[in-house]
Amino acid sequence: KIATIGRKLSERYTSLSPSFTVSNMFRDLTMAAISTAIKENPAYALRFRLNVARLGGTARMFPLMRWYRKAVAEQLPTGQMSGIKRYFYEFMTQGAETGFTSLKEIDTYKDDMQKMYKHMNQSLANPWRLLRGLSEGLEYTNRCIEDMTRFATYMTSRQSGRSVRESVSDAKTITLNFNRKGSGELGNSTYRNLQIFVNPAIQSLQNVASMAMDHPVKFSLYTGMVALIGAA
């Protein structure tokens, strides 16, 4: 029960919170920009910034999402894809967005279909349908915002000559990945049920520590620059 309450609270603090949506975009972009500058060569870092500009922030993610759903429904051959659309199709199908596979039993699918049928037959004026539509819209918007940074990273890695597998890894680790739960050892499985956002906190410390150890000079330079800008 405590874990269930924690999941509900975390949803309302993140994907269901309008204020989180915009702030999350700036956090992801800032972290990605600094990380690429520290971990990658200048050409990669510049290409990443140009790709973010090409996507126009999240503006292009919404039509890309619609195109992807249509391409999957129509089973569009990959040979007919080019440029950004081909990279985005790889990004979605190779697990760069979420990194996990959902396998459901037949009974679960049956329950989902019954629930969907029930929702479809609700009146448009039904307050629960309106609230559900609002929450789904917020989740979708936040999904596009998070995908924008990851997709820009994936596209940059592919343009830099890296394989699909390497690019997927780059995309999933450029920002915090809420799907990463850890092994659950040393009491982690119990602790994460008692306190929300413990996984992102551990990931943040791990990412910062690895950059500091692997790239001490550039890490110190950019950390000092950010501190000076903040002080100014």
Residue pairs with C-beta under 8 A, 6 or more apart in sequence:
2 193
2 194
3 193
6 193
6 194
6 195
6 196
7 196
9 196
10 196
10 197
13 20
13 196
13 197
14 20
14 24
14 142
14 178
15 138
15 139
15 142
15 143
16 135
16 138
16 139
17 138
18 138
20 142
21 138
21 141
21 142
21 145
24 142
24 145
24 146
25 57
25 58
25 145
25 148
25 149
28 145
28 146
28 148
28 149
28 175
29 52
29 149
31 174
31 175
32 48
32 149
32 152
32 153
32 174
32 175
33 45
33 48
33 49
34 222
34 226
35 174
35 207
35 211
36 44
36 45
36 48
36 153
36 156
36 174
37 45
37 218
37 222
38 211
38 215
38 218
38 219
38 222
39 211
39 214
39 215
40 48
43 160
44 156
44 160
47 156
47 159
47 160
48 152
48 153
48 156
51 152
51 155
51 156
51 159
52 148
52 149
52 152
54 60
54 84
55 61
55 148
55 151
55 152
57 148
58 141
58 144
58 145
58 148
60 84
61 144
61 145
61 147
61 148
61 151
62 144
64 84
64 85
64 88
64 151
65 140
65 144
67 85
67 88
68 88
68 89
68 92
70 76
71 81
71 85
71 89
78 86
78 89
81 89
84 155
87 151
87 154
87 155
87 158
88 151
90 96
90 154
90 158
90 164
90 167
91 97
91 147
91 150
91 151
91 154
91 155
91 168
91 171
94 164
94 165
94 168
95 101
95 168
95 172
96 150
96 151
96 154
96 167
96 168
96 171
96 172
97 147
97 150
97 171
98 179
99 168
99 172
99 177
99 179
99 180
100 179
104 112
119 129
119 132
122 128
122 129
123 129
146 175
149 174
149 175
150 171
150 172
150 174
150 175
151 171
153 167
153 170
153 171
153 174
154 167
154 168
154 170
154 171
156 170
157 166
157 167
157 170
157 171
158 164
158 167
162 170
173 207
176 200
176 203
176 204
177 203
178 199
178 200
180 199
180 203
181 192
181 199
182 188
182 192
182 199
182 202
188 198
191 198
192 198
192 199
211 219
212 219
